[in-house]
Amino acid sequence: MKICWSLALIASSLSLSAHAASPINCAKASSPTEKTICSTSSLLQADARMTTYFEIATQFVGMGVRGDLQDSQQAFPAVRNKCGTDKACILAAYQKQTAPLEAVIANVKTHGPF
């Protein structure tokens, strides 16, 4: 529980950078994939989770890893959109994209931030 509060505190204190991932804006959803995500609560949650984890994880890695994570995050919509309206495919894409971010956070939980 203490770790959850710590991560929540960290997340709330982060400022969003201009090049950081941002969640899907459902009011502007245009692709079939985005519309599917916006109409499916579990996919919206996966999108929000990935965005939050990205914001947290990039605060605890060096510049090289941060750049790799940013590049991957910027390329993600194209990868995700290949799924079309296949909800299982979209969810799997989010899980694959979120896994390295979760690994960074797990490492911080275990070993500390620095």
Residue pairs with C-beta under 8 A, 6 or more apart in sequence:
3 109
7 56
7 105
7 109
10 56
10 59
11 52
11 55
11 56
14 55
14 56
14 59
16 22
16 55
19 70
19 74
20 54
20 55
20 58
20 70
20 73
21 50
21 51
21 54
21 55
21 73
21 74
21 76
22 51
23 47
23 48
23 51
24 34
24 37
24 38
24 44
24 47
26 34
26 37
26 38
26 44
29 35
29 37
29 38
31 81
32 84
32 85
33 80
33 81
33 83
33 84
33 85
33 90
34 81
35 85
36 43
36 84
36 85
36 87
36 90
37 43
37 44
37 47
37 90
38 44
40 87
42 87
42 91
43 87
43 90
43 91
43 94
46 90
46 91
46 94
46 95
46 98
47 94
49 94
49 98
50 94
50 97
50 98
50 101
53 98
53 101
53 102
53 105
54 69
54 73
54 101
56 101
56 104
56 105
57 69
57 100
57 101
57 104
57 105
58 66
58 69
58 70
60 104
60 105
60 107
60 108
60 113
60 114
61 69
61 104
65 104
69 100
69 101
72 97
72 100
73 97
76 93
76 97
79 93
79 97
80 90
80 93
80 94
80 97
82 89
83 89
83 90
83 93
